[in-house]
Amino acid sequence: MSFSSDVKGELARLSPAKKCCMLAEIAGFLRASGSVRITGGSFAIVATTESAAVARHFKVLIETYFRNKVDLAIGGSLRPGSQGKKGRNTYYINISPNEKSMQILRETGMVLIREGDDYFSDGIYQPIVKSKCCKRSYLRGMFLSCGTMSDPRKGYHLEFVLDKEQTATDLKRLIGSFDDLSASVAKRGENYIVYVKKAAYISDMLGIIGAASAMLELESIRVNKSMHGEIMRILNCDNANVDRTLSAAEEQKGWLAGIAAAETGRMPEAGELNDPASDFWAEGLRTLPPQLKEVAYLRLYKPEASLTEIGEALSPPVGKAAISKRFAKLRALAEGEQNGKE
């Protein structure tokens, strides 16, 4: 099962305690998944879902609230954005005119009255989402109907797929009514997508609609990702520091070789360059001042040591800045010898 399916499975196990929240959740579900059919001159409601748990949940919820009978059937999906994947069952929730379909349309705000005539509305019926608890329930119904989210191990993306622009605009506004939360709207083919891509916002959304377990799992994944990223950053930083240290050490060793070659009048023989005890270094560095000779030999014996480590190896120890100054003097000597030859 996908992460999105797990979230819907968790939400389908929730039962709103308040009547107003029950109606708001039903309204959110029917607004995105419901369609109206004319049967014998009267309206029937048909809603679809690809989740058996969601179908059972809303059958019970609608029957409990409206005290009617809801039929379930299996067939092809009419849900906006559905890919009609082969082998996946789609569940139809059917409400006939004899089972209060018109009352449901009116109470959920799908059918309104204007100048004495009924008309079908496209947006979210605002009186049904006045309170915070009803807003949460409406969003839960919407997510169970048309919401999906990616596996947070792979990326952060939560979206609602809708077929009406007004519904998408109203849903964006509804999400934005919660503190520190916002969503965006985009058109994809014939559908309108209300989406959230920020991990913190998605976590908040899961908490708002009641998916506590999914929210905790997402937060755990976020923490692990953050720790992994910090570890990699430290490792990369350490590797870069090692590379810089080794590069600087090679350059410093080159200065010492230039000084020793000028002093001995010859280039080092095979093996002498990497042997700090060789005659090349003994003769070539013998005239250096004691402080410079000390750090020169430490560099030869500790080719991978940083300036700080070289300073700590002295007795008494000295700081990195002092060691840097000594190597600056060795560089000046080496460049002076080179310029003298030129």
N, C-alpha and C positions, 0 to 999 in steps of 0.2 A: 504493500500500500504506500501511496505517496504521503508526504508530510501534510499536504492540503487535505487529503482524505482523513488522516488522523485527527486533524483539527475539527473537521465537520463531524466526525464520529463522537468527539468529546462534547461538542456543542449540542448534538442531537440527544444527548443524555440529560441535558438541563431542562428543568420545568419551571417556567416563570411562576412566581408566587402570587403576583398581583394581576387582577383582571386587565388593567390598562396595559401592562407589559405583555400579556398574552395577545391582546389585539394588535399591539405595535409589532410584535414579532411576526404574526400572521400577515399583517399589512406589508412588512418588508419583504417577506417571501413571495407573496402574490404579486407585488409590484414588479418584480424582476422576472419571475417564472410563470406568472399566471397569464392566461389569455381567455377571451370571452367568445363563446359559440352561441349562435342562435338556434334554439331547439323549440319547435312548435310556437314560434313567436315570442318566446321567453329566452332569457339569458342563462347560459350554463357556464361554469368556470372550469377550466382545465389548466393544471399546473404540472410541470415536469421536473424531475430530478434524477440524477444518475446514482443516487445513494439510497439503498433500501432503508437504512437507519433514518435518513432525513425524511423519506416518504412516510414511514411509520410515525415519526415524531409529529409531523404536521397533521396527519390524519387524526391522531389523538388530540392535538392542541385545538384544531378546528372543531372537532366534535364536542370537546369539553366546553369551549367558550360559547359556541352557537347552539349546542344541544341538537345537532342534526346528524346525518349519516353521510360519510364520505367514502366513495368507492376508489379502489386502487386497481390499476391495470399496468401491463408491461408492453412497451413498443418502442418505436424510433423517437429520437429526441427532437423537440421544437425549440429548445432553449437557445437564446442568443449566444453565439460563439461556440456552440456545440460542434464537435468534429464528427459526431456520429460514428465513433470508433467501433469497428466490428468486434462482436463478442461482449460488448458492454451493455448491460440491461439499462433501460430507461423506464422510470416509474411514473405513471400518470395518476394525478390526484384529480378525481372528477367530482364536481359538486353540481347536482342537477337543480333546475328551477324549483322542484318540490322540496329541496333541502336548503332553503333560505339563501340561494345564490345571490338574489338581488339585495337582500339585507346585508350580506357579506360585502358586496361591491360598494354599497353606500357607507357602511361603517368603516371600511378600510380606506375610503376616500378615492377609490378607483372610479366611481360614478358620482358626480356632483350635480347640483341644480343651478341653472342660470336662467333668469327671466322665466321661471316656471317650467323649463325643459331640462331633461336629463342630458348630460354629456360626459364623455370619458376623459378623465384628466391624465396628463402625462407625468406630472411631477410628484413629489412627496407631499402627502396631505399633512400640512403643518400642525393642525390641532392634535394630531395623533402623536407628535413628537415634542410636546411642550416641556415635559419633565425629563430630567437626566436619566432616570431609570428606563423611560420609554425610548429615549434615543439609543440607549445601549441595546435594548431589545430589538428595535427596528434594524440597527446595524447587524445584529446577530442573524435576523431573518434574511437580510440582504446577502450576508456572506454565505449562509446555508443555501441560498438560491443560486447566486451567480459569482460567488467569490472564489478565488484561488490564490495560492501563494507557493513560491518556490521553496525547495529544501534549503534552509539557511546554511547548510554545510557548503552549498554551491553558490549561493548568492541571496541577496535580500530583495524580494519583490512580492508585493501583495496587490491584487487588483480585483475590481468588480467589472464584469462585462455586461453592458446594458444596451438596449436597442433604441432608447429615447434620449435625445440630447437634454431635455428638460430634467429628466430623472437623474442623469449624470451630474448636471449642474447643481441640483438640489442635494444630491448625495455628497458632493464635494463640500458644499456649505455646511451640511450636517456634521461631517467629519471635522471640519474646521471650527465647529462650535465647542469642541473639547480643548482644554488648555494645552498649549505647546504641541498641537497636532495639526497637520495639514496634508492635503492630497492634491494631485494634479489630474487633469483630464486630457485625453488624447483620442483621436478618431482612428479606428482600425477597421478598414473595410466599411461595412454598413453599421458597425457597432461603435459605441462610445465606451472608453476605458477610463475608469477612475482608479488611479494607482498610487501606491506609496512605495518608495524605494529605500528610505532611510531606516536602518535597522532599529533605532530607538523608537521611531514612529510605529513600525510594525509591531514591536513588542508592546507598546501602549495599546495598539488596536486589539491585539489578542487579549490583553487584560480587560479592555472595555467590553468586548463581546462575551467575556466569560470563559475563554479558553486558558485557564490558569496553568494547566500542565504543559500545554504547548508553549506558553510564554516562558515558563521556567526552563524548558528544554532549549528554546531559542537563546535565552540569556546565558545558559551554560555553554552553548556553542560559541556565542559572542566572546565570552571570557577566554575560552580555549584558543580561539582565533587570535585574540589580542595578545595572549601570552606567547603564542607561537610567533606572532609578528615581532614582538619585543625581543624574543630570544634570537630570531634571525637577524634583527637589526644590530643587536649586540655582537653576534658572531661576525657579521659583515664588517662592523666597525673594528672589531679586534683583528680580523684578517687584514683590513686596510692598514691598521697601525703596524702590524707585523711587516707587511710589504714595505711600508715607508721606512721602518727601522732598518730592514735588511738593505734597502736601496741606499740609505744614508751611510750605513756601515761600509758598504762597498766603495762609496765615494771617499769616505774618510781613509780607508785603507789605500786608496789610490794616491791620496795626498802623501801618506807616509812612504809609499813606494817611491814617489818622486823625490822626496827629501833624501831617502836612503840611496837612491841611484846617483844623485848629485854628489853626495858625500863620498861614496865608494868609487865613483867613476865607472860603474858597470851596471848592467841589468842583472836581476837575480837569476841564478841557475835553476834548473828543474827541481821543484820541491821546496826551494828556499822561501818562496813567497808565502806559502801556507804553513811554514815552520817558524814560530816566533823565536825559537832558540838558534836559528841559523846565523852564520857569520854575516850574511847580507844585512840583517836587522841589527846585529850587535855592532857592526862597524858603521852602518848607515845612520843609526839613531844615537850614537854615543855622544855627540856634541850638543844634543838638545838640552834645554834647561830641565831641571829635575821634575818640575810640575808637568811639563809637556811630555817628557819621556814616560812618566808614570801613566798618563792617560793613553799614550800611544801604545804601550805594551798591553794595557788592559783591552784596548780595541783589538789587538792581534790575538790575544788569548780568549777574548769573548766576542767573536764576530757577530753574534746575534743579540747582544745586550743593547738595551736602550741607553740613552744618555743618563737617565735617572738611575738605572742599575749600575752603570759605570761609576757614577758619583757615590753610590752607596757602598761600592767595593773599596773605596779609598779609606785610608786611616789618617786622620779622622774623615768621616764622610763629608761630602760637599753637595750642594744642590745642583739641579739640572742647569740652571743659568750659568753657574761657574764652569761646568764642564763644557757647555756650548761655547763659552768665550775661549777656553783652551783650544778647542778644535778650530775655532776661527783663526787663532794664531798659527796653528799648524797649516791651515789652508793658505794663509798669507805667506808662510815660509815656502810652501810647495810652489805657489804661483810666482814667488820671487825667484826661486831657482829656475823655473821654466822661462821666465822673462829674461833672466840673465843669460840663458843659453841662446835665446833668440837674438 
